């Protein structure tokens, strides 16, 4: 696990989700503010200290809503863009209760 700056996390170009409910993001931010981040985001290392988000877009956005500058992350190795899409889709399927909108 690693603590990284939220501003050093780039969006996942293979993000399968296009829209995020603002009210739900605020609810998530409130929950994180009260009990903390229970599951770290997942990123892959990029160049010069930057990271590309693999999983955790809502958690990252909630952290930004809270004005937090850092977030806990699990850094993984991903070899190609197709793997990024597969991982993002698997994470989405594992949540199950999150709608595609």
TADA-V120440 format. One record per residue. N is the residue number from 1. RES is the residue in one small letter. SS is DSSP state (2 for helix, 1 for strand, 0 for the rest). PHI is phi in whole degrees, -180 to 180 (none if undefined). PSI is psi in whole degrees, 0 to 359 (* if undefined). Layout:
# TADA-V120440
n | res | ss | phi | psi
N | RES | SS | PHI | PSI
N | RES | SS | PHI | PSI
This chain:
# TADA-V120440
n | res | ss | phi | psi
1 | x | 0 | none | 148
2 | x | 1 | -143 | 143
3 | x | 1 | -94 | 125
4 | x | 1 | -128 | 158
5 | x | 1 | -74 | 131
6 | x | 2 | -63 | 331
7 | x | 2 | -76 | 351
8 | x | 2 | -97 | 7
9 | x | 1 | -102 | 119
10 | x | 1 | -90 | 151
11 | x | 0 | -66 | 154
12 | x | 0 | -77 | 117
13 | x | 0 | -67 | 345
14 | x | 0 | -104 | 20
15 | x | 0 | -56 | 118
16 | x | 0 | -80 | 353
17 | x | 0 | -108 | 132
18 | x | 0 | -102 | 332
19 | x | 0 | -127 | 149
20 | x | 0 | -130 | 126
21 | x | 0 | -69 | 119
22 | x | 2 | -63 | 319
23 | x | 2 | -63 | 319
24 | x | 2 | -67 | 325
25 | x | 2 | -64 | 320
26 | x | 2 | -67 | 323
27 | x | 2 | -64 | 317
28 | x | 2 | -64 | 317
29 | x | 2 | -61 | 317
30 | x | 2 | -62 | 317
31 | x | 2 | -64 | 315
32 | x | 2 | -63 | 321
33 | x | 2 | -63 | 325
34 | x | 2 | -82 | 316
35 | x | 2 | -117 | 353
36 | x | 0 | 93 | 175
37 | x | 0 | -83 | 116
38 | x | 0 | -85 | 332
39 | x | 0 | -130 | 124
40 | x | 0 | -68 | 160
41 | x | 1 | -76 | 165
42 | x | 1 | -119 | 129
43 | x | 1 | -134 | 162
44 | x | 1 | -115 | 144
45 | x | 1 | -70 | 139
46 | x | 0 | -116 | 200
47 | x | 2 | -84 | 153
48 | x | 2 | 56 | 40
49 | x | 2 | 80 | 12
50 | x | 0 | -95 | 161
51 | x | 1 | -135 | 152
52 | x | 1 | -112 | 129
53 | x | 1 | -68 | 132
54 | x | 1 | -106 | 316
55 | x | 1 | -149 | 137
56 | x | 0 | 120 | 26
57 | x | 2 | -56 | 315
58 | x | 2 | -65 | 319
59 | x | 2 | -65 | 321
60 | x | 2 | -65 | 314
61 | x | 2 | -63 | 321
62 | x | 2 | -63 | 319
63 | x | 2 | -60 | 318
64 | x | 2 | -65 | 321
65 | x | 2 | -61 | 325
66 | x | 0 | -77 | 351
67 | x | 0 | 77 | 20
68 | x | 0 | -83 | 138
69 | x | 0 | -92 | 342
70 | x | 1 | -132 | 156
71 | x | 1 | -146 | 149
72 | x | 1 | -75 | 137
73 | x | 1 | -141 | 148
74 | x | 1 | -101 | 123
75 | x | 1 | -97 | 124
76 | x | 1 | -121 | 166
77 | x | 0 | -101 | 126
78 | x | 0 | -128 | 126
79 | x | 0 | -86 | 332
80 | x | 0 | -152 | 164
81 | x | 2 | -59 | 326
82 | x | 2 | -63 | 322
83 | x | 2 | -65 | 324
84 | x | 2 | -61 | 315
85 | x | 2 | -65 | 316
86 | x | 2 | -60 | 313
87 | x | 2 | -63 | 319
88 | x | 2 | -64 | 319
89 | x | 2 | -68 | 318
90 | x | 2 | -63 | 316
91 | x | 2 | -60 | 318
92 | x | 2 | -65 | 316
93 | x | 2 | -65 | 323
94 | x | 2 | -67 | 331
95 | x | 2 | -73 | 319
96 | x | 0 | 67 | 318
97 | x | 0 | -87 | 356
98 | x | 0 | -92 | 128
99 | x | 0 | -80 | 159
100 | x | 0 | -75 | 351
101 | x | 0 | -83 | *
